[in-house]
Amino acid sequence: MANTKVTLCGIELDNPIIPASGTFGFGYEFAELYDINILGSLSFKGTTLNPRFGNPTPRIAECPSGMLNAVGLQNPGVDRVKSEELPKLRRVFHKPIMANVSGFSREEYVETVRRLDDEADIGWFEINISCPNVHGGGMSFGTSPESAEEITRAVREVTKKPIIIKLSPNVTDIAAIAKACEAGGADGVSLINTLMGMRIDLRRRAPIIKNKTGGYSGPAILPVAVRMVYQVYEAVKIPIVGMGGVATAEDVIELMLAGATAVEVGAENLVNPFACRDIIAQLPEVMAKYRINSLAEITGGAH
């Protein structure tokens, strides 16, 4: 019988599949479609200290094999997430969850994590230092080893829970960023976030997205994700959550062979709301095809 269990930063998951932040709401919305307790975990919508409306519209553009988005971290703010969103999720999901946190200063990251830290259902903090769609924060912290390490150290001081730093692919050397996060006390890293992109409306002769640029996601970026996960695996000793273009169980196996312990599914949830359910159902068959008895044994198997 196929063993799909994996262990991420000391917490056992029934399988490695985690819906990526920003593509699965706060989770309870999908519980109307299927039993989300089949998931390994879920990373809820990126949360900031204060409420955010996000970027002006239009903020979505279609692309070949993917999409651009510049939503801009729209969320109700950490206090309402605690008082309204998490209780709704708790009623339908009974496993440890991943809290995705963003900020515009070191102090905002720290305070948001501090306010969420007493939530018993939060198993990990996923610290997003890689959002390309906001100004004055987000990705700016993830483009230099020094700032990445600074944010990691600051968050490390206010929680004993595992912290996983979400890395940007829009850098020259992602391995150097990952090593800085490890040095700062990170328990893991997740990668990759979206690639910077743009589409232009030929009739208007202007960018389609009001923000001009957006984050490119979807199947087209899988090879970039595989390359970066492979490089980071050789640079650090902490676990990696792989993501970027995942649409099938085969994609999951590929990222795990590159070095991922668990795998997040992002844009595919927006195309097919049953994507995670379907991938989990496919895993045993794909494992049998490639003679894999236990997923926990294949991480880094391509090295």
C-alpha positions in Angstrom: 0.0 0.0 0.0 1.3 3.4 -1.0 2.5 5.5 2.0 1.8 9.2 1.3 2.8 10.5 4.7 5.5 13.1 5.1 6.8 15.1 8.0 7.3 18.9 7.7 9.2 20.6 10.5 8.3 17.9 12.9 4.6 17.8 12.0 3.3 14.7 10.2 1.0 15.2 7.2 -1.2 12.5 5.7 0.1 13.6 2.3 2.3 16.4 1.0 -0.4 18.4 -0.8 -1.0 21.9 0.5 -3.2 24.5 -1.3 -1.0 27.6 -1.7 -1.9 30.9 0.0 -4.0 33.2 -2.2 -5.5 30.5 -4.2 -7.7 28.8 -1.6 -9.2 31.6 0.4 -9.4 30.8 4.1 -10.2 27.2 3.2 -13.7 26.9 4.4 -15.0 28.1 1.0 -13.8 24.9 -0.6 -15.3 22.7 2.2 -18.6 23.3 0.3 -17.2 21.3 -2.6 -15.4 18.4 -0.9 -14.0 17.3 2.5 -10.9 19.4 2.8 -9.6 17.1 5.6 -8.1 15.0 2.8 -5.5 17.7 2.4 -2.1 17.5 4.0 -2.6 21.0 5.3 -3.5 24.4 3.8 -1.8 27.8 3.7 -4.5 30.4 4.2 -4.9 33.7 2.5 -2.0 36.1 3.0 -2.6 38.1 6.2 -1.3 41.5 7.1 -1.5 43.5 10.3 -4.1 45.9 8.9 -6.9 45.3 6.4 -6.0 45.7 2.8 -8.3 46.3 -0.2 -5.5 45.3 -2.5 -4.6 46.8 -5.8 -6.9 48.7 -8.2 -8.6 46.7 -11.0 -8.1 45.2 -13.4 -5.6 43.0 -11.6 -5.8 39.7 -13.5 -4.6 38.9 -17.0 -4.6 35.6 -18.9 -1.4 34.2 -20.4 -0.4 31.1 -22.3 -0.1 28.3 -19.8 -0.8 30.5 -16.8 -2.0 33.9 -15.6 -0.9 37.2 -14.2 -2.3 38.5 -11.0 -1.7 41.7 -9.0 -4.3 41.3 -6.3 -2.1 43.0 -3.8 -2.7 41.0 -0.6 -6.3 41.8 -0.2 -7.3 40.6 3.3 -9.4 41.7 6.3 -6.4 42.1 8.6 -5.1 39.9 11.4 -7.6 40.7 14.0 -10.6 39.8 11.8 -8.8 36.7 10.6 -8.5 35.6 14.2 -12.1 36.6 15.2 -14.0 35.6 12.0 -12.0 33.6 9.4 -10.2 31.0 11.7 -13.3 30.0 13.6 -15.1 29.3 10.3 -12.1 27.2 9.1 -11.9 25.4 12.5 -15.4 24.1 12.0 -14.6 22.2 8.8 -10.8 21.5 9.0 -9.2 19.5 11.8 -5.5 19.5 11.0 -2.7 21.9 11.7 -2.8 24.9 9.3 -0.1 27.1 7.8 -0.5 30.8 8.5 0.7 32.9 5.6 1.9 36.3 6.9 3.0 39.4 4.9 4.1 42.8 6.0 5.5 46.2 5.0 8.1 46.5 7.7 9.9 44.3 10.2 7.5 45.5 12.9 4.4 44.5 10.9 5.7 41.0 10.3 6.5 40.6 14.0 3.2 42.0 15.3 1.1 39.9 12.9 2.9 36.7 14.0 2.6 37.7 17.7 -1.1 38.1 17.4 -1.6 34.8 15.6 0.8 32.8 17.8 -1.7 31.7 20.4 -3.9 30.1 17.8 -3.6 26.4 18.6 -4.6 25.3 15.1 -1.6 27.1 13.5 1.2 24.5 13.0 3.5 26.7 10.9 4.0 30.3 9.9 4.8 30.8 6.2 6.4 34.2 6.1 5.9 35.8 2.7 8.9 38.0 1.8 8.3 37.5 -1.9 5.0 39.1 -3.0 5.8 41.0 -6.2 2.5 42.9 -6.3 2.8 45.4 -3.4 4.9 48.5 -3.0 7.1 49.2 -0.1 7.1 45.6 1.2 6.6 42.0 0.2 9.3 41.1 -2.3 11.7 43.9 -1.3 12.5 41.9 1.8 13.2 38.8 -0.2 15.7 40.1 -2.7 18.8 40.4 -0.5 20.2 37.9 1.9 20.6 40.6 4.6 17.0 41.7 4.6 15.7 38.1 4.4 17.9 37.1 7.4 16.7 40.2 9.3 13.0 39.4 8.9 13.6 35.7 9.8 15.5 36.6 13.0 12.8 39.1 14.0 10.0 36.6 13.6 12.0 33.9 15.2 12.0 35.9 18.5 8.2 36.0 18.9 7.2 32.4 18.1 8.4 28.9 19.0 6.3 27.5 16.1 8.1 26.4 12.9 8.7 29.3 10.5 8.9 28.7 6.8 10.1 31.6 4.7 8.5 32.0 1.3 11.1 33.0 -1.3 11.0 35.0 -4.5 12.2 33.6 -7.8 12.9 37.2 -9.0 16.5 37.1 -7.7 19.9 36.3 -9.1 20.8 33.6 -6.5 17.9 32.1 -4.6 20.3 29.6 -2.8 22.0 32.6 -1.1 18.6 33.9 0.1 17.7 30.5 1.4 21.0 30.1 3.3 20.5 33.5 4.9 17.0 32.4 6.1 18.5 29.3 7.5 21.2 31.3 9.3 18.4 33.5 10.7 16.6 30.6 12.3 14.1 29.5 9.7 12.8 26.0 10.1 12.1 25.7 6.4 11.7 27.6 3.1 8.9 27.5 0.5 9.5 28.3 -3.2 8.8 29.6 -5.7 6.4 32.6 -5.5 5.3 34.1 -8.8 7.6 35.5 -11.6 7.3 39.1 -12.5 5.4 39.6 -15.8 3.3 41.9 -17.9 0.7 41.8 -20.7 -0.1 44.7 -23.0 -3.6 45.5 -24.5 -2.9 45.9 -28.2 -6.0 48.1 -28.8 -5.3 50.5 -25.8 -1.5 50.2 -26.2 -1.2 50.0 -22.5 -0.6 47.4 -19.8 -3.7 45.2 -19.1 -3.2 45.2 -15.4 -3.6 48.6 -13.6 -0.6 47.8 -11.5 1.3 47.4 -14.8 3.1 44.2 -13.7 1.8 41.1 -11.9 2.9 37.7 -10.7 3.0 35.0 -13.4 1.9 31.6 -12.2 0.6 28.4 -13.8 2.1 25.3 -15.5 4.6 27.3 -17.5 6.7 28.1 -14.4 7.1 24.5 -13.2 10.6 24.1 -14.8 11.8 27.2 -13.0 10.4 25.9 -9.7 12.1 22.5 -10.2 15.5 24.2 -10.9 15.3 26.5 -7.9 14.1 23.8 -5.5 17.0 21.6 -6.7 19.5 24.4 -6.1 18.2 25.3 -2.7 18.2 21.6 -1.6 21.9 21.5 -2.2 22.5 24.8 -0.3 20.5 24.2 3.0 19.7 21.5 5.5 16.2 22.7 6.4 13.1 21.3 4.6 11.7 22.8 1.4 8.0 23.3 0.5 8.0 23.3 -3.3 5.5 25.1 -5.5 5.1 26.7 -8.9 3.1 25.4 -11.8 1.9 22.2 -10.0 -1.1 20.7 -11.8 -0.7 16.9 -11.5 0.6 14.1 -9.2 3.6 13.7 -11.6 4.5 17.4 -10.9 4.4 16.7 -7.2 6.8 13.7 -7.6 9.1 15.8 -9.7 9.4 18.6 -7.2 9.9 16.1 -4.4 12.7 14.5 -6.3 14.2 17.9 -6.8 14.2 18.4 -3.0 10.8 19.3 -1.7 9.3 17.6 1.4 5.8 19.0 0.8 4.2 20.6 -2.3 1.8 23.5 -2.6 -0.7 23.8 -5.4 -1.5 27.3 -6.4 -3.0 28.6 -9.7 -4.4 25.3 -10.6 -7.0 25.7 -7.8 -8.3 28.8 -9.7 -8.7 26.7 -12.9 -10.1 23.6 -11.2 -11.4 24.0 -7.6 -11.0 20.2 -7.3 -7.3 20.2 -8.2 -5.9 19.3 -4.8 -8.5 16.6 -4.3 -7.7 15.1 -7.7 -3.9 15.2 -7.2 -4.3 13.4 -3.9 -6.4 10.7 -5.5 -3.8 10.3 -8.3 -0.8 9.9 -6.0 -1.1 6.2 -5.2 -1.4 5.3 -8.9 1.5 7.5 -9.9 3.6 6.1 -7.0 2.9 2.6 -8.2 3.9 3.6 -11.8 7.3 4.8 -10.6 7.7 2.1 -8.0 7.6 4.5 -5.1 6.5 2.9 -1.8 6.8 5.9 0.5 6.8 9.6 -0.5 8.9 10.5 2.5 11.8 8.5 1.0 12.0 10.3 -2.4 12.8 13.9 -1.2 16.0 14.9 -3.0 16.1 11.6 -4.9 17.3 13.3 -8.1 20.6 14.5 -6.5 
